[in-house]
Amino acid sequence: MASILSKTMLTSLTTAALAIPGIAQAESNQVGSQLQQKYLHNLNGGVPQTPVSAAESTAPWYSGIKNDIKYTRYAEDGRRMDIDVWQALLLVPVKDFEFQLEVQKDSMSGASVPSVVPQFFPELFTPDPTRLIDGRSGATIQDELSTISFSTNYKATDAVYGFNLYYATENDTVVPGISFNGLWNFNKNNTVLQASGGVAQETIKPTQSGAVLQNTAAGYLGRKNGSKTNQKYYLSLLQNLSKYNYVQISTEFQYYNLKRDDQYRAVIFNGNPASVSSRSQFVYFPSGATPNPGLFVDGVGGARQKKPGTRAVFLPMLRFVQFIPWTEGSAHLDYRYAADSWSMNSHMVEFTYYQPILSGWTLAPKIRYYTQTAAKFYGPTFNAPGAGPSPFPTRTLKGKHYASDYRLSSYGTLNYELKASYKTDSIFGFGLTAGYYKRKAGYGAGSKDPIAFPEMRKGVGAKYFSAELNLKL
């Protein structure tokens, strides 16, 4: 049921935390593949290494085979959502080529939150229709995502060319995709240009019931099949400033063609939503059918979220890496801005410090801050056209689009992480990562929503942990 993030070119093994809004956006344009680790992320100053040499190309075919296995556990406070992720990567170099196979299995469980509703259910709460709450359906989400990705990269003297095939299946979604990439070294390996582009097609066949409002005599909030096309294009320029530091400037452009409405989330209206949605997509409780007819003069209804059919996203990023000789560590500072056609703007600042300790060990503390503004059509609840004053907080509907997904609201996130890894030039390495993440409306740095999403007033925290094992022949 959860939306699948289409793979971009040259992507690394992800973590469950990347499924979180904010973190996912912050990471989506950071190309962290095996190629980048080899050519761009040398901690000793970030100097790109020379591509494969003649000596390497004549080594045995199995030389350099790499196998990575990783497990990640992500859990939100209150058991709102739990995610387990198993990942495995096999990389086989054959002379001037590298063949990479990556598989991933995600299992998710959590409480279904299909809509924001006024607190007027007398059997559940003390009625207070002036207060908005999470309208949980009582159903537990059980979802699994399986992905497989195959990549081939050809290593020339001063360049790398490759392509990636990607296929994912979820309970209700199938996503095939393809991407192409290139990396070029110039100026005695002091300048690196990287470009990539890809497309993926999501096909959605709803299988789970997620709406708090279903069948009534007034209508039916139905489910419809749909599709979504994702296009992503990436361009990066890395320049060594000295043997101790480098700067990287990159930009990513994403374009989505959404041939469907939201399948699982309802938007609550004061009044009859018939004027904003077709009969097959809404339900309506007239005033006499509500718990307090005298209060809900115009009745109350719900309609499936309706978002614009297309979305364009522009994500420029600036990275600076400084090697510190006296500690043999390196500091990484990233800033990323994002703007889209839905009037959402975001800023992300991330600082990571890599410090070698003992023999083969590295500690890497990280802190990330993210903030975004709301989409122009976002609102927890809305007032239907022609309806009178609402007894519960609503936003005036403007235009034909409306959505109550918290990921489209204004909020901020704080993320703290610590990774300890061990790696030598031999066959063995491993890493342990632990982190804490919290999203909250009050963390946002921009304009605040007049009506905060209920759970975002207090904020939602999450803990995550991952362990990975690296083997190389």
Stockholm file with secondary structure:
# STOCKHOLM 1.0

chainA/1-473         MASILSKTMLTSLTTAALAIPGIAQAESNQVGSQLQQKYLHNLNGGVPQTPVSAAESTAPWYSGIKNDIKYTRYAEDGRRMDIDVWQALLLVPVKDFEFQLEVQKDSMSGASVPSVVPQFFPELFTPDPTRLIDGRSGATIQDELSTISFSTNYKATDAVYGFNLYYATENDTVVPGISFNGLWNFNKNNTVLQASGGVAQETIKPTQSGAVLQNTAAGYLGRKNGSKTNQKYYLSLLQNLSKYNYVQISTEFQYYNLKRDDQYRAVIFNGNPASVSSRSQFVYFPSGATPNPGLFVDGVGGARQKKPGTRAVFLPMLRFVQFIPWTEGSAHLDYRYAADSWSMNSHMVEFTYYQPILSGWTLAPKIRYYTQTAAKFYGPTFNAPGAGPSPFPTRTLKGKHYASDYRLSSYGTLNYELKASYKTDSIFGFGLTAGYYKRKAGYGAGSKDPIAFPEMRKGVGAKYFSAELNLKL
#=GR chainA/1-473 SS CCCCCCCCTTCCCCCGGGGSTTHHHHHTTCCCSHHHHHHTCCTTTCCCCCCCCHHHHTSCTTTTCEEEEEEEEEEEGGGSEEEEEEEEEEEEEETTEEEEEEEEEEEEEEECCCEEEEECCTTTSCCEEEEEEEECCSCEEEEEEEEEEEEEEEECSSEEEEEEEEEEEESSEEEEEEEEEEEEEETTTTEEEEEEEEEEEEEECCCSCCCSCCEETTEECCCCCEEEEEEEEEEEEEEEEETTEEEEEEEEEEEEEECSCCSSCEEEEESCGGGTSCGGGEEEECGGGSSCTTTCTTCEEEEECBCCSEEEEEEEEEEEEEEETTTTEEEEEEEEEEEETTSCEEEEEEEEEEEEETTTEEEEEEEEEEEECCCTTBCSEEECTTCCCCSSCCEECCSSCBBCCGGGSCEEEEEEEEEEEEECSSSEEEEEEEEEEEEEGGGCCSCCCSSCCHHHHHCEEEEEEEEEEEEEC
#=GC SS_cons         CCCCCCCCTTCCCCCGGGGSTTHHHHHTTCCCSHHHHHHTCCTTTCCCCCCCCHHHHTSCTTTTCEEEEEEEEEEEGGGSEEEEEEEEEEEEEETTEEEEEEEEEEEEEEECCCEEEEECCTTTSCCEEEEEEEECCSCEEEEEEEEEEEEEEEECSSEEEEEEEEEEEESSEEEEEEEEEEEEEETTTTEEEEEEEEEEEEEECCCSCCCSCCEETTEECCCCCEEEEEEEEEEEEEEEEETTEEEEEEEEEEEEEECSCCSSCEEEEESCGGGTSCGGGEEEECGGGSSCTTTCTTCEEEEECBCCSEEEEEEEEEEEEEEETTTTEEEEEEEEEEEETTSCEEEEEEEEEEEEETTTEEEEEEEEEEEECCCTTBCSEEECTTCCCCSSCCEECCSSCBBCCGGGSCEEEEEEEEEEEEECSSSEEEEEEEEEEEEEGGGCCSCCCSSCCHHHHHCEEEEEEEEEEEEEC
//
